[in-house]
């Protein structure tokens, strides 16, 4: 299930922004594999932990963390990172909120 709404954020994506909530890795995967723009920046808000900002390039399916410029080896690695997956790949968080810049 994917939910959209408005929420007040107080960090690098501060302000009253539209967010999309993803409850599954597959939901976020489909969103990233079918983007509105070929490249965009977005913030991810996990249930617990600090929000982070990323850039996504859909042509190469490359996700880069803006804080340090590091890229994930694959889209799957990124999805597991934001959903805080265990070693077997099972998510340890209920959802993540995504705010597109």
Backbone atoms as SQL, in Angstrom:
CREATE TABLE atoms (id INTEGER PRIMARY KEY, chain TEXT, resi INTEGER, resn TEXT, atom TEXT, x REAL, y REAL, z REAL);
INSERT INTO atoms VALUES
  (1, 'A', 1, 'UNK', 'N', 0.838, -1.176, 0.000),
  (2, 'A', 1, 'UNK', 'CA', 0.000, 0.000, 0.000),
  (3, 'A', 1, 'UNK', 'C', 0.884, 1.240, 0.000),
  (4, 'A', 2, 'UNK', 'N', 0.543, 2.216, -0.815),
  (5, 'A', 2, 'UNK', 'CA', 1.255, 3.479, -0.887),
  (6, 'A', 2, 'UNK', 'C', 0.307, 4.583, -0.464),
  (7, 'A', 3, 'UNK', 'N', 0.779, 5.471, 0.401),
  (8, 'A', 3, 'UNK', 'CA', -0.030, 6.560, 0.926),
  (9, 'A', 3, 'UNK', 'C', 0.655, 7.866, 0.565),
  (10, 'A', 4, 'UNK', 'N', -0.112, 8.887, 0.226),
  (11, 'A', 4, 'UNK', 'CA', 0.455, 10.211, 0.011),
  (12, 'A', 4, 'UNK', 'C', -0.217, 11.184, 0.950),
  (13, 'A', 5, 'UNK', 'N', 0.474, 12.249, 1.272),
  (14, 'A', 5, 'UNK', 'CA', -0.090, 13.245, 2.170),
  (15, 'A', 5, 'UNK', 'C', 0.845, 14.425, 2.311),
  (16, 'A', 6, 'UNK', 'N', 0.585, 15.235, 3.327),
  (17, 'A', 6, 'UNK', 'CA', 1.400, 16.394, 3.635),
  (18, 'A', 6, 'UNK', 'C', 1.846, 16.285, 5.075),
  (19, 'A', 7, 'UNK', 'N', 3.099, 16.693, 5.328),
  (20, 'A', 7, 'UNK', 'CA', 3.656, 16.569, 6.657),
  (21, 'A', 7, 'UNK', 'C', 4.698, 17.656, 6.849),
  (22, 'A', 8, 'UNK', 'N', 4.862, 18.141, 8.065),
  (23, 'A', 8, 'UNK', 'CA', 5.878, 19.142, 8.381),
  (24, 'A', 8, 'UNK', 'C', 7.179, 18.438, 8.734),
  (25, 'A', 9, 'UNK', 'N', 8.261, 18.809, 8.051),
  (26, 'A', 9, 'UNK', 'CA', 9.574, 18.231, 8.311),
  (27, 'A', 9, 'UNK', 'C', 10.513, 19.330, 8.769),
  (28, 'A', 10, 'UNK', 'N', 11.429, 19.002, 9.654),
  (29, 'A', 10, 'UNK', 'CA', 12.346, 20.012, 10.183),
  (30, 'A', 10, 'UNK', 'C', 13.799, 19.577, 10.003),
  (31, 'A', 11, 'UNK', 'N', 14.244, 19.507, 8.767),
  (32, 'A', 11, 'UNK', 'CA', 15.625, 19.133, 8.465),
  (33, 'A', 11, 'UNK', 'C', 15.978, 19.645, 7.088),
  (34, 'A', 12, 'UNK', 'N', 16.902, 18.968, 6.395),
  (35, 'A', 12, 'UNK', 'CA', 17.340, 19.451, 5.087),
  (36, 'A', 12, 'UNK', 'C', 16.225, 19.478, 4.054),
  (37, 'A', 13, 'UNK', 'N', 15.155, 18.773, 4.259),
  (38, 'A', 13, 'UNK', 'CA', 13.977, 18.842, 3.386),
  (39, 'A', 13, 'UNK', 'C', 12.850, 19.558, 4.122),
  (40, 'A', 14, 'UNK', 'N', 13.227, 20.560, 4.889),
  (41, 'A', 14, 'UNK', 'CA', 12.289, 21.235, 5.791),
  (42, 'A', 14, 'UNK', 'C', 11.110, 21.846, 5.040),
  (43, 'A', 15, 'UNK', 'N', 10.057, 22.014, 5.779),
  (44, 'A', 15, 'UNK', 'CA', 8.867, 22.651, 5.238),
  (45, 'A', 15, 'UNK', 'C', 7.699, 21.686, 5.182),
  (46, 'A', 16, 'UNK', 'N', 6.589, 22.229, 4.783),
  (47, 'A', 16, 'UNK', 'CA', 5.374, 21.441, 4.666),
  (48, 'A', 16, 'UNK', 'C', 5.376, 20.833, 3.271),
  (49, 'A', 17, 'UNK', 'N', 5.764, 19.585, 3.157),
  (50, 'A', 17, 'UNK', 'CA', 5.992, 18.941, 1.869),
  (51, 'A', 17, 'UNK', 'C', 5.047, 17.770, 1.644),
  (52, 'A', 18, 'UNK', 'N', 4.833, 17.507, 0.364),
  (53, 'A', 18, 'UNK', 'CA', 4.100, 16.291, -0.001),
  (54, 'A', 18, 'UNK', 'C', 5.044, 15.106, 0.157),
  (55, 'A', 19, 'UNK', 'N', 4.552, 14.044, 0.720),
  (56, 'A', 19, 'UNK', 'CA', 5.356, 12.841, 0.856),
  (57, 'A', 19, 'UNK', 'C', 4.580, 11.665, 0.293),
  (58, 'A', 20, 'UNK', 'N', 5.311, 10.621, -0.035),
  (59, 'A', 20, 'UNK', 'CA', 4.717, 9.351, -0.408),
  (60, 'A', 20, 'UNK', 'C', 5.257, 8.321, 0.556),
  (61, 'A', 21, 'UNK', 'N', 4.381, 7.566, 1.175),
  (62, 'A', 21, 'UNK', 'CA', 4.780, 6.541, 2.144),
  (63, 'A', 21, 'UNK', 'C', 4.762, 5.177, 1.472),
  (64, 'A', 22, 'UNK', 'N', 5.884, 4.482, 1.601),
  (65, 'A', 22, 'UNK', 'CA', 6.003, 3.134, 1.043),
  (66, 'A', 22, 'UNK', 'C', 6.110, 2.135, 2.184),
  (67, 'A', 23, 'UNK', 'N', 5.255, 1.122, 2.145),
  (68, 'A', 23, 'UNK', 'CA', 5.238, 0.087, 3.180),
  (69, 'A', 23, 'UNK', 'C', 6.047, -1.136, 2.785),
  (70, 'A', 24, 'UNK', 'N', 6.461, -1.203, 1.523),
  (71, 'A', 24, 'UNK', 'CA', 7.209, -2.378, 1.065),
  (72, 'A', 24, 'UNK', 'C', 8.371, -1.962, 0.181),
  (73, 'A', 25, 'UNK', 'N', 9.362, -2.825, 0.119),
  (74, 'A', 25, 'UNK', 'CA', 10.478, -2.610, -0.797),
  (75, 'A', 25, 'UNK', 'C', 9.977, -2.582, -2.234),
  (76, 'A', 26, 'UNK', 'N', 9.035, -3.469, -2.566),
  (77, 'A', 26, 'UNK', 'CA', 8.502, -3.538, -3.930),
  (78, 'A', 26, 'UNK', 'C', 7.814, -2.240, -4.335),
  (79, 'A', 27, 'UNK', 'N', 7.088, -1.622, -3.412),
  (80, 'A', 27, 'UNK', 'CA', 6.410, -0.363, -3.705),
  (81, 'A', 27, 'UNK', 'C', 7.401, 0.725, -4.072),
  (82, 'A', 28, 'UNK', 'N', 8.468, 0.852, -3.288),
  (83, 'A', 28, 'UNK', 'CA', 9.491, 1.852, -3.576),
  (84, 'A', 28, 'UNK', 'C', 10.260, 1.494, -4.847),
  (85, 'A', 29, 'UNK', 'N', 10.500, 0.222, -5.078),
  (86, 'A', 29, 'UNK', 'CA', 11.187, -0.222, -6.298),
  (87, 'A', 29, 'UNK', 'C', 10.394, 0.190, -7.541),
  (88, 'A', 30, 'UNK', 'N', 9.094, -0.079, -7.546),
  (89, 'A', 30, 'UNK', 'CA', 8.242, 0.278, -8.690),
  (90, 'A', 30, 'UNK', 'C', 8.250, 1.793, -8.903),
  (91, 'A', 31, 'UNK', 'N', 8.196, 2.546, -7.829),
  (92, 'A', 31, 'UNK', 'CA', 8.230, 4.009, -7.912),
  (93, 'A', 31, 'UNK', 'C', 9.527, 4.478, -8.575),
  (94, 'A', 32, 'UNK', 'N', 10.653, 3.925, -8.158),
  (95, 'A', 32, 'UNK', 'CA', 11.944, 4.338, -8.709),
  (96, 'A', 32, 'UNK', 'C', 12.165, 3.826, -10.132),
  (97, 'A', 33, 'UNK', 'N', 11.611, 2.688, -10.460),
  (98, 'A', 33, 'UNK', 'CA', 11.788, 2.138, -11.805),
  (99, 'A', 33, 'UNK', 'C', 10.893, 2.813, -12.846),
  (100, 'A', 34, 'UNK', 'N', 9.901, 3.581, -12.387),
  (101, 'A', 34, 'UNK', 'CA', 8.984, 4.287, -13.282),
  (102, 'A', 34, 'UNK', 'C', 8.894, 5.758, -12.895),
  (103, 'A', 35, 'UNK', 'N', 10.020, 6.474, -12.946),
  (104, 'A', 35, 'UNK', 'CA', 10.032, 7.852, -12.451),
  (105, 'A', 35, 'UNK', 'C', 9.357, 8.833, -13.410),
  (106, 'A', 36, 'UNK', 'N', 8.914, 9.959, -12.842),
  (107, 'A', 36, 'UNK', 'CA', 8.341, 11.042, -13.642),
  (108, 'A', 36, 'UNK', 'C', 9.459, 11.775, -14.374),
  (109, 'A', 37, 'UNK', 'N', 10.614, 11.919, -13.692),
  (110, 'A', 37, 'UNK', 'CA', 11.796, 12.560, -14.286),
  (111, 'A', 37, 'UNK', 'C', 12.938, 11.551, -14.305),
  (112, 'A', 38, 'UNK', 'N', 13.852, 11.654, -15.274),
  (113, 'A', 38, 'UNK', 'CA', 14.961, 10.688, -15.350),
  (114, 'A', 38, 'UNK', 'C', 15.962, 10.816, -14.207),
  (115, 'A', 39, 'UNK', 'N', 16.036, 12.008, -13.588),
  (116, 'A', 39, 'UNK', 'CA', 16.940, 12.194, -12.456),
  (117, 'A', 39, 'UNK', 'C', 16.294, 13.152, -11.472),
  (118, 'A', 40, 'UNK', 'N', 16.368, 12.812, -10.177),
  (119, 'A', 40, 'UNK', 'CA', 15.779, 13.689, -9.166),
  (120, 'A', 40, 'UNK', 'C', 16.407, 13.428, -7.797),
  (121, 'A', 41, 'UNK', 'N', 16.325, 14.450, -6.952),
  (122, 'A', 41, 'UNK', 'CA', 16.789, 14.335, -5.572),
  (123, 'A', 41, 'UNK', 'C', 15.577, 14.075, -4.696),
  (124, 'A', 42, 'UNK', 'N', 15.785, 13.307, -3.623),
  (125, 'A', 42, 'UNK', 'CA', 14.679, 13.004, -2.720),
  (126, 'A', 42, 'UNK', 'C', 15.211, 12.721, -1.323),
  (127, 'A', 43, 'UNK', 'N', 14.351, 12.922, -0.342),
  (128, 'A', 43, 'UNK', 'CA', 14.673, 12.622, 1.053),
  (129, 'A', 43, 'UNK', 'C', 13.900, 11.388, 1.472),
  (130, 'A', 44, 'UNK', 'N', 14.540, 10.554, 2.268),
  (131, 'A', 44, 'UNK', 'CA', 13.899, 9.358, 2.799),
  (132, 'A', 44, 'UNK', 'C', 13.826, 9.501, 4.309),
  (133, 'A', 45, 'UNK', 'N', 12.629, 9.331, 4.855),
  (134, 'A', 45, 'UNK', 'CA', 12.376, 9.416, 6.285),
  (135, 'A', 45, 'UNK', 'C', 12.010, 8.037, 6.801),
  (136, 'A', 46, 'UNK', 'N', 12.931, 7.346, 7.460),
  (137, 'A', 46, 'UNK', 'CA', 12.589, 6.039, 8.032),
  (138, 'A', 46, 'UNK', 'C', 11.747, 6.226, 9.291),
  (139, 'A', 47, 'UNK', 'N', 11.117, 5.150, 9.754),
  (140, 'A', 47, 'UNK', 'CA', 10.339, 5.198, 10.987),
  (141, 'A', 47, 'UNK', 'C', 11.248, 5.624, 12.136),
  (142, 'A', 48, 'UNK', 'N', 12.428, 5.033, 12.190),
  (143, 'A', 48, 'UNK', 'CA', 13.397, 5.424, 13.204),
  (144, 'A', 48, 'UNK', 'C', 14.719, 5.738, 12.511),
  (145, 'A', 49, 'UNK', 'N', 15.461, 6.625, 13.084),
  (146, 'A', 49, 'UNK', 'CA', 16.724, 7.013, 12.469),
  (147, 'A', 49, 'UNK', 'C', 16.614, 8.372, 11.827),
  (148, 'A', 50, 'UNK', 'N', 17.730, 8.835, 11.319),
  (149, 'A', 50, 'UNK', 'CA', 17.827, 10.166, 10.746),
  (150, 'A', 50, 'UNK', 'C', 17.474, 10.148, 9.258),
  (151, 'A', 51, 'UNK', 'N', 16.715, 11.146, 8.790),
  (152, 'A', 51, 'UNK', 'CA', 16.414, 11.219, 7.356),
  (153, 'A', 51, 'UNK', 'C', 17.677, 11.489, 6.551),
  (154, 'A', 52, 'UNK', 'N', 17.682, 11.012, 5.320),
  (155, 'A', 52, 'UNK', 'CA', 18.826, 11.211, 4.443),
  (156, 'A', 52, 'UNK', 'C', 18.348, 11.665, 3.071),
  (157, 'A', 53, 'UNK', 'N', 19.234, 12.371, 2.363),
  (158, 'A', 53, 'UNK', 'CA', 18.917, 12.872, 1.032),
  (159, 'A', 53, 'UNK', 'C', 19.730, 12.097, -0.003),
  (160, 'A', 54, 'UNK', 'N', 19.068, 11.736, -1.093),
  (161, 'A', 54, 'UNK', 'CA', 19.681, 10.938, -2.150),
  (162, 'A', 54, 'UNK', 'C', 19.395, 11.559, -3.511),
  (163, 'A', 55, 'UNK', 'N', 20.151, 11.159, -4.492),
  (164, 'A', 55, 'UNK', 'CA', 19.886, 11.498, -5.882),
  (165, 'A', 55, 'UNK', 'C', 19.689, 10.183, -6.628),
  (166, 'A', 56, 'UNK', 'N', 18.703, 10.162, -7.520),
  (167, 'A', 56, 'UNK', 'CA', 18.440, 8.952, -8.297),
  (168, 'A', 56, 'UNK', 'C', 18.555, 9.263, -9.779),
  (169, 'A', 57, 'UNK', 'N', 19.342, 8.459, -10.480),
  (170, 'A', 57, 'UNK', 'CA', 19.474, 8.537, -11.923),
  (171, 'A', 57, 'UNK', 'C', 18.857, 7.260, -12.486),
  (172, 'A', 58, 'UNK', 'N', 17.698, 7.397, -13.120),
  (173, 'A', 58, 'UNK', 'CA', 16.960, 6.220, -13.580),
  (174, 'A', 58, 'UNK', 'C', 17.616, 5.543, -14.781),
  (175, 'A', 59, 'UNK', 'N', 18.411, 6.272, -15.539),
  (176, 'A', 59, 'UNK', 'CA', 19.034, 5.674, -16.725),
  (177, 'A', 59, 'UNK', 'C', 19.983, 4.545, -16.344),
  (178, 'A', 60, 'UNK', 'N', 20.736, 4.723, -15.273),
  (179, 'A', 60, 'UNK', 'CA', 21.649, 3.679, -14.814),
  (180, 'A', 60, 'UNK', 'C', 21.194, 3.027, -13.527),
  (181, 'A', 61, 'UNK', 'N', 20.010, 3.420, -13.046),
  (182, 'A', 61, 'UNK', 'CA', 19.476, 2.982, -11.752),
  (183, 'A', 61, 'UNK', 'C', 20.533, 3.166, -10.659),
  (184, 'A', 62, 'UNK', 'N', 21.096, 4.380, -10.601),
  (185, 'A', 62, 'UNK', 'CA', 22.137, 4.701, -9.636),
  (186, 'A', 62, 'UNK', 'C', 21.564, 5.608, -8.559),
  (187, 'A', 63, 'UNK', 'N', 21.717, 5.181, -7.303),
  (188, 'A', 63, 'UNK', 'CA', 21.307, 5.985, -6.157),
  (189, 'A', 63, 'UNK', 'C', 22.571, 6.456, -5.451),
  (190, 'A', 64, 'UNK', 'N', 22.665, 7.778, -5.243),
  (191, 'A', 64, 'UNK', 'CA', 23.827, 8.382, -4.603),
  (192, 'A', 64, 'UNK', 'C', 23.385, 9.121, -3.352),
  (193, 'A', 65, 'UNK', 'N', 24.085, 8.901, -2.251),
  (194, 'A', 65, 'UNK', 'CA', 23.822, 9.629, -1.007),
  (195, 'A', 65, 'UNK', 'C', 24.464, 11.001, -1.148),
  (196, 'A', 66, 'UNK', 'N', 23.676, 12.065, -1.007),
  (197, 'A', 66, 'UNK', 'CA', 24.201, 13.403, -1.229),
  (198, 'A', 66, 'UNK', 'C', 25.168, 13.852, -0.132),
  (199, 'A', 67, 'UNK', 'N', 25.033, 13.357, 1.077),
  (200, 'A', 67, 'UNK', 'CA', 25.887, 13.782, 2.188),
  (201, 'A', 67, 'UNK', 'C', 27.360, 13.486, 1.924),
  (202, 'A', 68, 'UNK', 'N', 27.647, 12.335, 1.327),
  (203, 'A', 68, 'UNK', 'CA', 29.052, 11.963, 1.115),
  (204, 'A', 68, 'UNK', 'C', 29.368, 11.555, -0.328),
  (205, 'A', 69, 'UNK', 'N', 28.382, 11.587, -1.207),
  (206, 'A', 69, 'UNK', 'CA', 28.610, 11.273, -2.615),
  (207, 'A', 69, 'UNK', 'C', 28.776, 9.797, -2.931),
  (208, 'A', 70, 'UNK', 'N', 28.561, 8.933, -1.935),
  (209, 'A', 70, 'UNK', 'CA', 28.729, 7.499, -2.194),
  (210, 'A', 70, 'UNK', 'C', 27.493, 6.928, -2.890),
  (211, 'A', 71, 'UNK', 'N', 27.740, 5.946, -3.754),
  (212, 'A', 71, 'UNK', 'CA', 26.663, 5.286, -4.494),
  (213, 'A', 71, 'UNK', 'C', 26.471, 3.872, -3.979),
  (214, 'A', 72, 'UNK', 'N', 25.265, 3.368, -4.131),
  (215, 'A', 72, 'UNK', 'CA', 24.962, 1.991, -3.756),
  (216, 'A', 72, 'UNK', 'C', 25.314, 1.081, -4.923),
  (217, 'A', 73, 'UNK', 'N', 25.708, -0.141, -4.623),
  (218, 'A', 73, 'UNK', 'CA', 26.090, -1.100, -5.661),
  (219, 'A', 73, 'UNK', 'C', 24.930, -1.459, -6.573),
  (220, 'A', 74, 'UNK', 'N', 23.721, -1.436, -6.022),
  (221, 'A', 74, 'UNK', 'CA', 22.539, -1.783, -6.809),
  (222, 'A', 74, 'UNK', 'C', 21.313, -1.125, -6.205),
  (223, 'A', 75, 'UNK', 'N', 20.241, -1.101, -6.953),
  (224, 'A', 75, 'UNK', 'CA', 18.972, -0.583, -6.443),
  (225, 'A', 75, 'UNK', 'C', 18.510, -1.427, -5.263),
  (226, 'A', 76, 'UNK', 'N', 18.738, -2.728, -5.340),
  (227, 'A', 76, 'UNK', 'CA', 18.345, -3.640, -4.261),
  (228, 'A', 76, 'UNK', 'C', 19.081, -3.306, -2.958),
  (229, 'A', 77, 'UNK', 'N', 20.377, -2.984, -3.061),
  (230, 'A', 77, 'UNK', 'CA', 21.149, -2.590, -1.873),
  (231, 'A', 77, 'UNK', 'C', 20.579, -1.322, -1.252),
  (232, 'A', 78, 'UNK', 'N', 20.197, -0.367, -2.098),
  (233, 'A', 78, 'UNK', 'CA', 19.601, 0.873, -1.597),
  (234, 'A', 78, 'UNK', 'C', 18.291, 0.586, -0.877),
  (235, 'A', 79, 'UNK', 'N', 17.434, -0.216, -1.498),
  (236, 'A', 79, 'UNK', 'CA', 16.136, -0.534, -0.893),
  (237, 'A', 79, 'UNK', 'C', 16.317, -1.195, 0.468),
  (238, 'A', 80, 'UNK', 'N', 17.243, -2.133, 0.553),
  (239, 'A', 80, 'UNK', 'CA', 17.496, -2.796, 1.833),
  (240, 'A', 80, 'UNK', 'C', 18.071, -1.820, 2.856),
  (241, 'A', 81, 'UNK', 'N', 18.871, -0.871, 2.401),
  (242, 'A', 81, 'UNK', 'CA', 19.445, 0.126, 3.307),
  (243, 'A', 81, 'UNK', 'C', 18.344, 0.989, 3.929),
  (244, 'A', 82, 'UNK', 'N', 17.446, 1.548, 3.106),
  (245, 'A', 82, 'UNK', 'CA', 16.429, 2.448, 3.646),
  (246, 'A', 82, 'UNK', 'C', 15.350, 1.709, 4.436),
  (247, 'A', 83, 'UNK', 'N', 15.125, 0.441, 4.126),
  (248, 'A', 83, 'UNK', 'CA', 14.158, -0.339, 4.898),
  (249, 'A', 83, 'UNK', 'C', 14.826, -1.091, 6.050),
  (250, 'A', 84, 'UNK', 'N', 16.119, -0.824, 6.262),
  (251, 'A', 84, 'UNK', 'CA', 16.868, -1.397, 7.386),
  (252, 'A', 84, 'UNK', 'C', 16.722, -2.921, 7.437),
  (253, 'A', 85, 'UNK', 'N', 16.998, -3.564, 6.298),
  (254, 'A', 85, 'UNK', 'CA', 16.838, -5.017, 6.186),
  (255, 'A', 85, 'UNK', 'C', 17.898, -5.775, 6.994),
  (256, 'A', 86, 'UNK', 'N', 17.514, -6.977, 7.420),
  (257, 'A', 86, 'UNK', 'CA', 18.471, -7.859, 8.096),
  (258, 'A', 86, 'UNK', 'C', 19.279, -8.599, 7.028),
  (259, 'A', 87, 'UNK', 'N', 20.147, -9.492, 7.459),
  (260, 'A', 87, 'UNK', 'CA', 21.025, -10.201, 6.520),
  (261, 'A', 87, 'UNK', 'C', 20.270, -11.029, 5.486),
  (262, 'A', 88, 'UNK', 'N', 19.085, -11.494, 5.852),
  (263, 'A', 88, 'UNK', 'CA', 18.288, -12.297, 4.919),
  (264, 'A', 88, 'UNK', 'C', 17.471, -11.428, 3.964),
  (265, 'A', 89, 'UNK', 'N', 17.491, -10.105, 4.157),
  (266, 'A', 89, 'UNK', 'CA', 16.754, -9.208, 3.277),
  (267, 'A', 89, 'UNK', 'C', 15.364, -8.852, 3.743),
  (268, 'A', 90, 'UNK', 'N', 15.016, -9.209, 4.995),
  (269, 'A', 90, 'UNK', 'CA', 13.699, -8.872, 5.527),
  (270, 'A', 90, 'UNK', 'C', 13.739, -7.477, 6.156),
  (271, 'A', 91, 'UNK', 'N', 12.779, -6.596, 5.797),
  (272, 'A', 91, 'UNK', 'CA', 12.792, -5.234, 6.327),
  (273, 'A', 91, 'UNK', 'C', 12.526, -5.202, 7.836),
  (274, 'A', 92, 'UNK', 'N', 13.185, -4.255, 8.499),
  (275, 'A', 92, 'UNK', 'CA', 13.001, -4.064, 9.936),
  (276, 'A', 92, 'UNK', 'C', 12.283, -2.763, 10.242),
  (277, 'A', 93, 'UNK', 'N', 11.630, -2.199, 9.259),
  (278, 'A', 93, 'UNK', 'CA', 10.870, -0.974, 9.464),
  (279, 'A', 93, 'UNK', 'C', 9.517, -1.107, 8.774),
  (280, 'A', 94, 'UNK', 'N', 8.527, -0.440, 9.315),
  (281, 'A', 94, 'UNK', 'CA', 7.170, -0.529, 8.778),
  (282, 'A', 94, 'UNK', 'C', 7.005, 0.204, 7.457),
  (283, 'A', 95, 'UNK', 'N', 7.666, 1.363, 7.351),
  (284, 'A', 95, 'UNK', 'CA', 7.505, 2.187, 6.160),
  (285, 'A', 95, 'UNK', 'C', 8.638, 3.204, 6.074),
  (286, 'A', 96, 'UNK', 'N', 8.763, 3.821, 4.902),
  (287, 'A', 96, 'UNK', 'CA', 9.606, 4.993, 4.719),
  (288, 'A', 96, 'UNK', 'C', 8.769, 6.035, 3.983),
  (289, 'A', 97, 'UNK', 'N', 8.988, 7.283, 4.339),
  (290, 'A', 97, 'UNK', 'CA', 8.350, 8.408, 3.628),
  (291, 'A', 97, 'UNK', 'C', 9.376, 8.974, 2.667),
  (292, 'A', 98, 'UNK', 'N', 8.936, 9.275, 1.446),
  (293, 'A', 98, 'UNK', 'CA', 9.815, 9.840, 0.428),
  (294, 'A', 98, 'UNK', 'C', 9.267, 11.222, 0.049),
  (295, 'A', 99, 'UNK', 'N', 10.154, 12.217, 0.100),
  (296, 'A', 99, 'UNK', 'CA', 9.828, 13.581, -0.322),
  (297, 'A', 99, 'UNK', 'C', 10.736, 13.920, -1.483),
  (298, 'A', 100, 'UNK', 'N', 10.150, 14.190, -2.645),
  (299, 'A', 100, 'UNK', 'CA', 10.941, 14.529, -3.835),
  (300, 'A', 100, 'UNK', 'C', 11.189, 16.026, -3.829),
  (301, 'A', 101, 'UNK', 'N', 12.441, 16.385, -4.062),
  (302, 'A', 101, 'UNK', 'CA', 12.849, 17.805, -4.089),
  (303, 'A', 101, 'UNK', 'C', 12.252, 18.496, -5.293);
